[in-house]
Amino acid sequence: MSRPERNRDRTIDIARGIAVSLVVLGHSLEIFFSKGVPADDPFFSLWRAIYSFHMSLFFFLSGMVYRKRSRSRIVISALSLVLLALLVHVVFWLPSVVLFDRGLWHLLHPIFYLRYFSVVVLWYLVAYAFVLLVDEFVGSLPGSKTIWIGCALGGFVLAYQLDISTNFFQVQAVGAGLAMFVLGRACAGTIQRMPIWCCVPLSVLASLVLCFTYKFNGGCAYSFSSECAGYFGPFAVSYFLGSYGFLPFFLLTAVSGTLAVVLFAKTLAQRKWCWIVGFEALGVRSLDVFLLNGVFFAFLQPSVSKIVSTHFHDAPSALTILLLFVFGQLSLAYLLKPYASLLLNRCVGFLVWLARRMGLNEHVLRY
């Protein structure tokens, strides 16, 4: 395994590596409670804790590394993410027909509405693309960008409270994603200047806040009730479904979990041996790992869930299966050629060529 390039921000790479590892772990945990579990099951509690912040962490990190670019580059970046999602969906639609008897509508619906992909994790690429576009759009409006961002987030909160939003184009994930994206951009300088000696205690404090608060999110927008919504039993946050539960607690757990990981990553980045842990290398190839896990989650995990529910009932056996499933996927990410990055580069190149052919130069896209 080669060490990542030194001109990259190691804190961001390590944090991304931790984030994508949490995605793999969270999806892998679902093999143990696909048929429902009691609320006090330790695997389920760990899954709820991970889901309360892990996708927020991705949007936050994207905000931290965001750099102002021309509007044409932002539009091309957003469209390339959507195109990548559609390409991966189309490629894996045929296997879903064979395995799950999905018809033509399952191919066409995601193309028109950008949701319910054959590989479920593709929702994030679409949501992040729209976060970029919304952020750029409000920045072009007259007046303060902060005010317009506040109005956009206020609209998201109101729509969520009144339950009037739709999930076409993953819009239910865009509001929460935009909030964390903007927060990441605002906190980037502060985190970079933060002295190392205070990162560990602050990371521990943020972790304690997360552990104490995530269980109190009962599923209602502004109520402590635990009877509003459920997912495999008790409520858990789901960006994919646009389900955040009690918004103040969602925001608290999202921010605390995110800061715990980022500050811990900043501490590791100062250690010369931290690349041995593997998080930095995972962060460099986080998109590859993300898509690889999506394929596992969509096609292999249902079969694994049936085997586990039939043959493995005691905790040691279940834990062994879980670790093998997680480390097996992460190890494959190192062995396989990075097709995801190759696809993304091809998508960007195609869109740049298309924009030039259509006369959509930077001047036209900007104005």
N, C-alpha and C positions, 0 to 999 in steps of 0.2 A: 504494500500500500504506500503510495507516494504521499508526501506531505503537501497540503494545499499551498497555493501561491502566497508569498509573503505580503503582496500588495493588497490583499483582501483584509477586511475588518474581521479579526479573529473572534471578537465578541459576538458579532452577528452570525458568523458561521457556526460557532458552537451553540448559540441559542437556537438557530434553525435546526441543527442536528438533534438537540433535545426535543424540539417541537415535533419534528417528523417522527422521532422515536415514540413520542407520546401518542401520535396518530396511530402508529402500528400497534402499540400496546392497547390503546382504547378499542380499536377494531377487533383485536385478537381476544379481548376479554368477553366480547359478545358471544363467543362460542359456548360460554358456560351458562348463559341465562336467556337463550333465545326463546325458551318456553316459559319464562317468568321466574322470578326468584323473590325471596323475602327481602324486605328493605334493609335488614341488618347483615346481609351476605357481604363478606369482605371484598369479594371480587366486584360485586355491584357497586359498593361504596367507592372503591378505587376508580371504577369507570365513571361514576357521577362526578367525582372530583376532577378527573382529567377533562371531561367534557365541559366543565364549568369555565374553562379558560383556554384550552389548547388552540382553538381556532382564533380566538382573540389575539393570542400570541403571534400568530402568523401575520395578521393585519397590522399589529403594532410594529413588528420588525420591518415590514414593508414600508411603513411610515418613517422609521428611523433611517433607512437607506435611501429614501426618496430624494431626488435631486431635480431641481427645476429644469425642464426641457422645453423644446418647442412644442407647440400644440400638435404638429404633424407626427412627431415621435411618440407623443402620449397616445394619440389616436391609433397609430400603428401598433404600439405595444398592447393596447387593450384589444384591438381586433385580432391580433395574433394569438392572444390567450383564448379568445372565443373560438377561433379557427382550430386551434390545437384541441380544444375540448370536443369539437364536432368531429374532427378526424379520428380521435381515439374512440369516440362513441360509435362511429360508423364501422371502424375496424372490428370492434368487439360486439357488434350487434348480431352478426351471424352465429357466433358461439352461443349467445344467449337464446337464439331461436332453437338451436339444437338441444341445449340443456334445460331451458325453461319454457319452451314452446311459446315464445313471444312473437307476435305477428308484425305486420308491416307498420302498424300504428306506433309500436315501440321504437321503430326506426325514425319515423317522421315527426313524432311529437316533440322530442328534444330539439330537433332542427328548427322547428317553428317557435317553440316556447322556451328553449334553453333550460329545461329542467327534466328530471327523471331519466338521466342518461343510463346507458347500459353499464357503464362504470360510474358508480354513484359519486365518487369523490370529485368528479369533474365539475360539480356545482361550484367549488371554490374558485376555479379559474374564471368562471363567468362572473361570480360575485365580485372578485377582485378587479376584473376588467371594468365593471360598472362603477366600482369605487373610484378608480382612476378617472373615468369620464365625468362622474358627478363632481369630484374635487376640481377638475379642470374647468368644468362649466361654471361652477359658482365663483371660481377665481376670475372669470372673465366678466362677471356682472359688475355694474357700477357700484361704488361704495366699498365698505369694509368686507373682506372675505370672511373674517371671523363672524360677522353678523349673519351672512348668508349661510355659512356652515351651521351656525346655531339654529337658523330657521329650518334648514334641511333635517337636522337631528330632531328638532321639535316636531316636525311633521311626521317623522318616523315614530316617535313616542306616542303621538296622538293617534296615528293609524293603528298602532299596536294595542293601545288602550281600548279603542272602539272596535277592534277586530274587523277593520274594513280593508286591510291590505290584501294583496294577492301575491302569489309566489311565482308568477310569470317572470322570466328573466332573473330569477333568484332575488327579487327585490326585497324579500323579507330578511335576507342576510346582508343587504347593502347598508342599511341604516346602522346596525351594530358594527359592521366592518368599517364603515366610514368613521365612526366615533373612535375606534381603536387606531385606525390609520392616522387620523389627525392628532390623536394623543401621542402616538409614537413619534411623529414629526416634531411635535412641540417639546418632547422630553429628550430627544436625541442629544442635543448639546449638553444638557444637564447630566445625563448619564455618562457621557464621554469625559466630562470634567470631574466627575465624582471620584474622590480619593479611594484607593483600593481598601484601606483599612476599615471603611464603613460599609463596604458592599456585603460582606458575609453577615453581619448582624441585621442589616436591613432585609437581606434575602430571607433569613430565618424568620424575622418578624412578619414579612409578607406571607410566608408559607403558613405560619400559625393563623393568620387572619383567614387565609383560604380554607384551612382545615376546620376552623371554627364556624364559618359562615355558609359553606356550600350546601349543607344539609337543611338549612332553613328555607331554601327556595322551594316553595310548595307547588308552584306552577301557575299561580294567578298573577295578573299584571300588577296589581297594587293591593294584594291581600296575603296574609300569612296562611290562608287555608291550604290544605294539602289535597283537596278533592276536586280541583279544577281540571287537571290534565294528568295523563300518565303515559309512560313509555316503558314497556316491559315491567309494569308495576308502578313504583314511585316515580315522581317527575325527575327528569334530567334535562339540562339545557341541550338544544339542538339547533345550531345555525342552519343546517340543511332544511329543517322543517319550519324555520322562523319561530322557534319556540324558546323563549327566554325566561318565562315565568315571572317572578317578582323582580321587576326591573332594578330597584335599588340594590338588591342582593346580587343580581346578575352582574351589575357594573362593579360592585365591590369585589366579587370573586374573580371576575375577568381581569381587573387591574392588579389585584394582589398576586394572583398566580403568574401573570405576565411579568411583573416586576421581580418576583422571586426567581424566575428562570433567567431573565436578562442580567440581573445583578450577580447571580451565581456564575453565569457564563463569562461575565467581565472578570470575575476572580480567576476562573480557570484559564482565561486568555493570557494571564500574566505568568503562567507556569510553562516552562519549556517542554514538559513531558505531557501536556494535556492532550496533544494530538493522538497519543497512544490510546486514550479512552475511545476514540473513534468518532466523537460527536462533531469535531471540526470537519472531518472528511464527509460525514453524513450531511452536514450543512451545505457543503459545496455542491452536493448532488441531491439536494432535498427534493427537487421536482421529480427526479428519476425514482427516488424511494417512494414518494407520494403516489405516483401513478402505478408503480409496481404493486404497492399495497392495495390500491384501488382494484386492480385486477384480481388479486388474491381474495379481497373482501367480497367481490361480486360473484366469482365463479368457484373458488375452492372452499371458502369458509362455510357455505351451507352444508356441504358434504362432511366437513370436519365436525361441524356442530352435531350432526346426527350420530357420528361415531362416538364423540365424547359423551353425549347424553345417554348413549346406550351402554358404553363399556367403562366409563370412568366416573366414579361417584365420590371417591375419597379425596380430600384436599391435596395430599402429596402427589397423587397421580395427575390431578387437574393442574397443579402448579408446574409439573414437569412438561405436560403438553403445552401449556401456555408459553413457557420459556423457549421450548423448541420452535414453536410457531413464530414467536417474535424474532428470535435470533436467526432463524432460517431465512426470513424475509430480509432482514438487515444485511445478512451475509450475501444474499443474492444480489443486492444492490451494488456491492463491490465487484462482483464477478461479471455481471452483464454489461454489455456495451451501453453507454448512455443514450438509448433511443429517444428518450423524452427530450433531452437537450437538443439532439439532432433535429427532431420534429419541430421544436420551437424555433430554432434557427432558420429552418426551411420556411416556416410560416411567416416569420418576419421578413425574410428575403422576398417571398412572393408578394406580400402586401406592399413593400417598398416599390417593387417593380410595377405592380398594378397601379399604385398611386401616381407614379411617373407617367405611365401610359395614358392615364385618364386626365393628366394635366393638374392633378391635385398636388401642386408643389406647396412648399411651406407657407408661402404668402397667401395662397387661397385658403388653406386649412386654418391659418391663423385668423383671417378676417372673413 
